[in-house]
Amino acid sequence: MSSEPPPPPLQPPTHQTSVGLLDTPRTRDRSPSPLRGNVVPSPLPTRRTRTFSATVRASQGPVYKGVCKCFCRSKGHGFITPADGGPDIFLHISDVEGEYVPVEGDEVTYKMCSIPPKNEKLQAVEVVITHLAPGTKHETWSGHVISN
């Protein structure tokens, strides 16, 4: 018996040594982006990001009526004109209930909650389309177009 240690296990050659490149790892140069590592979250509260307490307060509040002023499906938001007057209310796509995409002129019911951080502006939540605007084409969330 010999006292020699066993040979080390064979390692498959790395890509760099197999093509004859240097054995030192190459570092990737990155641009000095001011936002790298500092991702700023969206300031708009959606159904997913809204706090539980804000959701409870909104669901316990009164139901308001209004008319959809505008809504852009690709942007994911729009505005509601309250029936009792006052400033327009912001509407996010995540707060629309039902099967139809809101269109200008649709009558809606909604509840309200404030938009942080200053809580100066209001957002419509639990939005339900009660009457579709006559004479307009409505689209379902799945993409089917229905003439009214």
Backbone as numpy.savetxt, mean C-alpha at the origin, in Angstrom:
# Nx Ny Nz CAx CAy CAz Cx Cy Cz
51.68 -48.99 11.38 50.85 -47.82 11.38 51.72 -46.59 11.38
51.32 -45.63 10.61 52.09 -44.40 10.56 51.39 -43.33 11.38
52.12 -42.36 11.83 51.56 -41.30 12.66 51.19 -40.05 11.84
51.05 -40.21 10.56 50.69 -39.05 9.72 49.20 -38.75 9.86
48.83 -37.46 9.89 47.40 -37.13 9.97 46.71 -37.49 8.64
45.41 -37.72 8.70 44.70 -38.04 7.46 44.70 -36.83 6.53
44.65 -37.05 5.22 44.65 -35.92 4.29 43.35 -35.13 4.42
43.40 -33.78 4.20 42.18 -32.97 4.31 41.20 -33.37 3.20
39.88 -33.20 3.45 38.90 -33.55 2.42 39.09 -32.65 1.20
38.78 -33.21 0.05 38.94 -32.45 -1.19 37.85 -31.41 -1.30
38.23 -30.23 -1.67 37.28 -29.11 -1.88 37.11 -28.91 -3.37
35.90 -28.72 -3.84 35.74 -28.42 -5.26 36.35 -27.05 -5.56
36.94 -26.89 -6.72 37.55 -25.60 -7.03 36.50 -24.51 -7.13
36.85 -23.32 -6.66 35.93 -22.19 -6.78 35.96 -21.67 -8.19
34.96 -20.87 -8.53 34.85 -20.33 -9.89 36.07 -19.47 -10.22
36.53 -18.70 -9.24 37.64 -17.79 -9.51 38.92 -18.56 -9.81
39.21 -19.62 -9.04 40.46 -20.35 -9.29 40.35 -21.23 -10.52
39.14 -21.65 -10.89 39.01 -22.52 -12.04 39.24 -21.77 -13.35
38.98 -20.48 -13.38 39.23 -19.70 -14.59 40.52 -18.90 -14.48
41.24 -19.06 -13.41 42.54 -18.41 -13.30 42.49 -16.98 -12.81
41.39 -16.57 -12.15 41.31 -15.20 -11.62 42.02 -15.14 -10.28
42.14 -13.97 -9.78 42.77 -13.78 -8.47 41.94 -14.46 -7.38
42.62 -14.89 -6.33 41.93 -15.55 -5.24 41.30 -14.57 -4.25
41.50 -13.27 -4.43 40.93 -12.29 -3.50 39.50 -11.98 -3.93
38.58 -11.85 -2.96 37.19 -11.54 -3.33 37.08 -10.12 -3.87
36.22 -9.96 -4.82 36.01 -8.65 -5.44 34.88 -7.93 -4.73
35.07 -6.68 -4.38 34.01 -5.90 -3.75 33.29 -5.10 -4.81
32.02 -4.90 -4.58 31.19 -4.16 -5.53 31.11 -2.71 -5.11
31.43 -1.82 -6.02 31.34 -0.39 -5.72 29.88 0.04 -5.84
29.40 0.73 -4.83 28.02 1.21 -4.84 27.99 2.71 -4.85
26.94 3.23 -5.44 26.80 4.67 -5.48 26.44 5.18 -4.09
26.90 6.37 -3.75 26.60 6.91 -2.42 25.19 7.50 -2.37
24.18 6.64 -2.38 22.80 7.10 -2.36 22.45 7.63 -0.98
21.80 8.79 -0.90 21.45 9.33 0.41 20.36 8.51 1.11
19.59 7.69 0.34 18.51 6.93 0.95 18.91 5.50 1.30
20.14 5.08 0.97 20.54 3.71 1.23 20.52 3.44 2.73
19.75 2.47 3.11 19.65 2.12 4.53 18.62 2.93 5.30
18.07 3.96 4.68 17.09 4.81 5.34 15.81 4.83 4.53
15.08 3.73 4.53 13.84 3.66 3.79 12.76 4.38 4.58
12.13 5.34 3.96 11.11 6.14 4.61 9.76 5.48 4.35
9.01 5.13 5.38 7.70 4.51 5.16 6.70 5.52 4.63
5.67 5.03 3.98 4.63 5.90 3.47 3.91 6.57 4.64
3.64 7.88 4.53 2.95 8.56 5.63 1.46 8.28 5.66
0.92 7.65 4.60 -0.51 7.41 4.55 -0.87 6.15 5.31
-1.78 6.27 6.28 -2.18 5.07 7.00 -3.15 4.24 6.16
-2.83 3.00 5.95 -3.71 2.10 5.23 -4.37 1.18 6.24
-5.23 0.32 5.76 -5.89 -0.61 6.66 -4.87 -1.47 7.39
-3.77 -1.82 6.72 -2.75 -2.67 7.33 -1.87 -1.92 8.32
-1.60 -0.65 8.07 -0.66 0.08 8.92 -1.33 0.93 10.00
-2.65 1.04 9.95 -3.35 1.85 10.93 -3.29 1.16 12.29
-3.17 1.94 13.33 -3.11 1.36 14.67 -4.47 0.79 15.05
-4.45 -0.16 15.95 -5.68 -0.81 16.39 -6.62 0.21 17.04
-6.06 1.11 17.84 -6.90 2.08 18.53 -7.58 3.03 17.55
-6.87 3.42 16.48 -7.48 4.29 15.47 -8.59 3.55 14.73
-8.41 2.27 14.48 -9.43 1.48 13.81 -10.67 1.36 14.69
-10.48 1.14 15.97 -11.61 1.01 16.90 -12.35 2.34 17.00
-11.62 3.44 17.15 -12.27 4.76 17.22 -13.09 5.04 15.97
-12.54 4.72 14.80 -13.25 4.97 13.55 -14.49 4.11 13.43
-14.40 2.84 13.82 -15.55 1.94 13.69 -16.68 2.30 14.66
-16.35 2.96 15.76 -17.37 3.36 16.72 -17.98 4.72 16.38
-17.41 5.41 15.42 -17.89 6.75 15.06 -19.14 6.70 14.19
-19.70 7.88 13.92 -20.92 7.95 13.11 -20.64 7.64 11.64
-21.70 7.28 10.92 -21.61 7.01 9.49 -21.99 8.29 8.74
-21.14 8.70 7.80 -21.37 9.91 7.01 -21.74 9.52 5.59
-22.37 10.45 4.88 -22.72 10.24 3.47 -21.96 11.24 2.63
-21.65 10.84 1.41 -20.95 11.74 0.49 -20.98 11.20 -0.92
-20.29 11.91 -1.79 -20.20 11.53 -3.21 -18.72 11.44 -3.57
-18.38 10.40 -4.31 -16.99 10.24 -4.75 -16.65 11.35 -5.73
-15.67 12.15 -5.39 -15.25 13.25 -6.25 -14.34 12.73 -7.35
-13.38 11.88 -6.97 -12.47 11.26 -7.93 -11.81 10.07 -7.26
-11.37 9.12 -8.08 -10.64 7.97 -7.57 -9.78 7.42 -8.69
-8.51 7.21 -8.41 -7.56 6.69 -9.39 -7.10 5.32 -8.91
-7.50 4.29 -9.62 -7.15 2.93 -9.21 -5.65 2.70 -9.27
-4.98 3.25 -10.29 -3.54 3.03 -10.42 -2.76 3.71 -9.30
-3.22 4.86 -8.83 -2.55 5.54 -7.71 -3.00 4.99 -6.37
-4.21 4.46 -6.32 -4.71 3.85 -5.10 -5.38 4.81 -4.14
-5.78 5.97 -4.62 -6.47 6.88 -3.71 -7.39 7.83 -4.49
-8.21 8.54 -3.74 -9.14 9.50 -4.31 -9.70 10.38 -3.20
-10.81 11.08 -3.52 -11.41 11.99 -2.56 -12.92 11.86 -2.58
-13.53 12.13 -1.42 -14.97 12.12 -1.26 -15.41 13.51 -0.87
-16.50 13.99 -1.51 -17.09 15.27 -1.12 -18.21 14.97 -0.13
-18.11 15.46 1.09 -19.16 15.18 2.09 -20.50 15.78 1.68
-21.59 15.09 2.03 -22.93 15.57 1.69 -23.28 16.83 2.47
-22.73 16.98 3.68 -23.04 18.14 4.50 -22.09 19.31 4.25
-21.26 19.23 3.22 -20.31 20.29 2.91 -19.01 20.08 3.67
-18.13 21.02 3.54 -16.84 20.91 4.21 -15.76 20.46 3.24
-14.53 20.34 3.74 -13.41 19.97 2.86 -13.52 18.51 2.41
-12.91 18.21 1.26 -12.91 16.85 0.73 -12.17 15.91 1.68
-12.59 14.66 1.70 -12.03 13.64 2.58 -11.19 12.68 1.74
-9.99 12.38 2.21 -9.08 11.47 1.52 -9.61 10.04 1.61
-9.42 9.28 0.53 -9.87 7.90 0.47 -8.75 7.02 -0.06
-8.36 5.98 0.69 -7.32 5.05 0.26 -7.97 3.77 -0.25
-7.33 3.14 -1.21 -7.88 1.95 -1.86 -8.15 0.82 -0.86
-7.37 0.73 0.20 -7.53 -0.36 1.16 -8.79 -0.21 2.01
-9.42 0.96 1.99 -10.59 1.19 2.83 -11.91 1.08 2.08
-11.87 0.66 0.81 -13.08 0.53 0.01 -13.64 -0.88 0.19
-14.89 -0.96 0.63 -15.56 -2.25 0.82 -16.38 -2.56 -0.44
-16.67 -3.81 -0.67 -17.54 -4.19 -1.78 -16.77 -4.59 -3.02
-17.51 -4.84 -4.11 -16.91 -5.40 -5.31 -16.58 -4.38 -6.38
-17.02 -3.14 -6.25 -16.80 -2.14 -7.30 -15.72 -1.13 -6.94
-15.02 -0.67 -7.97 -14.05 0.41 -7.83 -14.85 1.72 -7.86
-14.63 2.63 -6.91 -15.40 3.87 -6.92 -15.14 4.70 -8.18
-16.18 5.36 -8.64 -16.11 6.22 -9.83 -16.71 7.56 -9.44
-16.31 8.60 -10.15 -16.84 9.94 -9.88 -18.36 9.92 -9.95
-18.99 10.43 -8.90 -20.45 10.51 -8.86 -21.11 9.42 -8.04
-20.38 8.40 -7.63 -20.96 7.34 -6.80 -21.30 7.88 -5.42
-22.48 7.50 -4.92 -22.85 7.87 -3.56 -22.26 6.84 -2.61
-21.65 7.31 -1.55 -20.96 6.42 -0.61 -21.33 6.76 0.83
-21.17 5.78 1.70 -21.21 6.01 3.13 -19.82 5.66 3.66
-19.41 6.32 4.73 -18.06 6.13 5.26 -18.00 6.57 6.71
-16.94 6.16 7.35 -16.61 6.65 8.69 -15.29 7.38 8.55
-14.91 8.15 9.55 -13.69 8.95 9.44 -12.71 8.67 10.56
-11.43 8.82 10.21 -10.37 8.82 11.22 -9.34 9.86 10.79
-8.56 10.32 11.74 -7.57 11.35 11.44 -6.30 10.73 10.89
-5.57 11.53 10.11 -4.32 11.08 9.50 -3.17 11.58 10.36
-2.34 10.66 10.90 -1.18 11.09 11.69 -0.11 11.67 10.78
0.87 12.39 11.24 1.26 12.56 12.63 0.58 13.73 13.32
0.09 14.71 12.57 -0.48 15.89 13.23 -1.97 15.73 13.50
-2.62 14.75 12.87 -4.05 14.50 13.03 -4.90 15.71 12.67
-4.45 16.48 11.69 -5.20 17.66 11.26 -6.16 17.34 10.11
-5.80 16.36 9.28 -6.63 16.00 8.13 -7.36 14.70 8.42
-8.43 14.47 7.62 -9.26 13.29 7.85 -9.18 12.33 6.68
-9.42 11.06 6.99 -9.41 10.00 5.99 -10.69 9.19 6.13
-11.28 8.83 5.00 -12.49 8.00 5.01 -12.09 6.54 5.18
-12.78 5.83 6.06 -12.55 4.41 6.27 -13.90 3.69 6.19
-13.86 2.39 5.98 -15.07 1.58 5.85 -16.03 2.19 4.82
-15.48 2.49 3.64 -16.26 3.14 2.57 -17.08 2.09 1.84
-18.39 2.35 1.72 -19.31 1.45 1.02 -20.03 2.26 -0.05
-20.02 1.75 -1.28 -20.75 2.41 -2.36 -22.22 2.05 -2.21
-23.08 3.05 -2.01 -24.51 2.78 -1.81 -25.28 2.89 -3.12
-24.92 3.84 -3.99 -25.59 3.99 -5.29 -24.52 4.24 -6.34
-24.56 3.44 -7.39 -23.62 3.64 -8.50 -24.07 4.84 -9.32
-23.12 5.62 -9.81 -23.44 6.78 -10.62 -24.11 6.32 -11.91
-25.28 6.88 -12.25 -25.97 6.44 -13.47 -25.22 6.88 -14.72
-25.27 6.03 -15.74 -24.65 6.36 -17.03 -23.15 6.20 -17.08
-22.55 5.55 -16.12 -21.10 5.36 -16.13 -20.78 3.88 -16.11
-19.59 3.55 -16.58 -19.12 2.17 -16.56 -18.41 1.93 -15.23
-18.74 0.84 -14.61 -18.11 0.49 -13.34 -17.27 -0.76 -13.51
-16.17 -0.79 -12.82 -15.24 -1.90 -12.90 -15.20 -2.60 -11.55
-15.19 -3.93 -11.59 -15.02 -4.68 -10.35 -13.53 -4.76 -10.07
-13.18 -5.18 -8.85 -11.77 -5.29 -8.48 -11.07 -6.36 -9.31
-11.84 -7.34 -9.80 -11.25 -8.39 -10.62 -11.07 -7.96 -12.07
-11.61 -6.80 -12.47 -11.38 -6.26 -13.80 -12.57 -6.34 -14.74
-13.69 -6.88 -14.33 -14.88 -6.94 -15.18 -15.52 -5.56 -15.26
-15.88 -5.14 -16.47 -16.52 -3.83 -16.65 -18.01 -4.04 -16.79
-18.79 -3.26 -16.03 -20.24 -3.35 -16.03 -20.81 -1.98 -16.38
-21.67 -1.92 -17.39 -22.31 -0.66 -17.76 -23.54 -0.48 -16.90
-23.74 0.76 -16.45 -24.86 1.05 -15.58 -25.87 1.90 -16.30
